[in-house]
């Protein structure tokens, strides 16, 4: 199986590569269009700030490629947020794959939400064998509100979409690669899609 992690200069990809290796696969880091299109599975990671990450996507032309991909694509954290319509972070226009706008938590709660929180309302083959209310690792100040494309929910100030799905596109606000055995099971489920 050919797994490509999209390389557009956004942060911490080593932990994703190591998690894939622990599952017995090898992932390639690439921004090459042909290599990405030929992949069986594509992972779209993201750590950092939305507007600068989007700028890096535009510089590589990947903003036009990603929404056209036909194989399973998994956006993680900022990767998921960039797949939404837009983000309040840096007033950034997203890729428009998920029909929801990313907004900031209010000052009533500590941001970023950093650490472990529960996921529930699980509704996708991505969560096969995963129990309701499992704890996942999150680090974020912005979130996608609950919407029809939500396939998992988390509560922090409000209930929000901690995972999204539309057609072959999946997104997790949490970091499966940093969430222990349960997170690795979610990654394994993604690789079986």
C-alpha positions, -999 to +999 in steps of 0.1 A: +000+000+000+013+034-009+007+060+018+017+096+011+018+123+038+014+157+021+045+178+026+038+215+025+061+226+054+035+222+082+050+210+114+053+177+132+051+148+107+076+125+123+051+112+149+026+103+121+054+085+101+064+066+132+028+056+140+023+043+104+056+023+108+043+008+141+013-004+121+036-022+097+035+003+068+058+029+053+047+064+045+063+088+020+065+125+026+058+143-007+045+174-024+047+158-059+013+158-076+018+125-094+030+108-063+001+121-043-025+112-070-010+076-073-012+070-035-037+045-020-041+067+011-032+104+017-026+120+050-029+158+053-013+168+086-011+203+101+005+220+130+007+257+132-014+287+121-041+285+094-032+315+072+005+307+069-003+270+063-027+279+035-001+302+020+023+272+019-004+252+001-009+279-024+028+282-031+030+245-040-004+246-059-016+218-036-048+238-027-062+228-062-050+192-060-063+181-026-101+187-032-099+166-064-084+135-048-104+103-051-087+080-026-092+082+012-077+114+026-072+120+063-068+156+076-053+158+111-057+188+134-050+219+113-052+197+082-088+190+090-095+227+097-080+237+063-104+213+046-133+234+060-148+265+042-128+291+062-112+297+096-114+327+119-076+321+125-060+347+103-094+351+085-084+322+062-103+308+033-101+270+034-104+242+008-142+240+011-143+202+013-163+203+046-192+227+047-184+243+080-165+274+092-138+270+119-142+294+149-123+303+180-132+292+215-143+321+236-121+336+264-143+317+289-121+287+285-083+282+285-069+280+250-054+261+235-074+231+246-044+210+253-044+174+265-069+145+267-106+148+260-133+123+251-148+116+217-184+103+214-213+101+189-189+080+167-205+074+133-180+061+107-160+030+098-130+052+110-142+043+145-148+006+140-139-012+173-135+022+192-157+027+223-177+058+229-160+083+253-125+072+245-099+098+253-079+114+225-051+139+225-059+175+213-041+208+210-062+236+194-077+270+199-101+269+170-128+243+163-154+231+137-189+235+152-212+205+151-225+200+116-241+173+094-206+161+084-196+155+121-187+118+128-174+124+163-181+150+190-161+165+219-172+188+246-150+218+255-171+249+263-195+237+236-200+204+218-180+205+186-171+182+157-139+164+167-140+144+134-156+151+100-163+130+069-176+138+034-172+111+007-136+100+007-124+129+030-120+124+067-107+148+093-098+145+130-093+175+153-075+151+177-041+136+170-045+098+164-007+095+162-003+108+197-033+091+213-018+057+221-034+024+211-068+038+204-054+065+181-034+039+163-065+017+159-082+047+142-052+051+119-053+014+111-090+017+103-082+046+080-057+024+062-083-003+057-109+021+041 
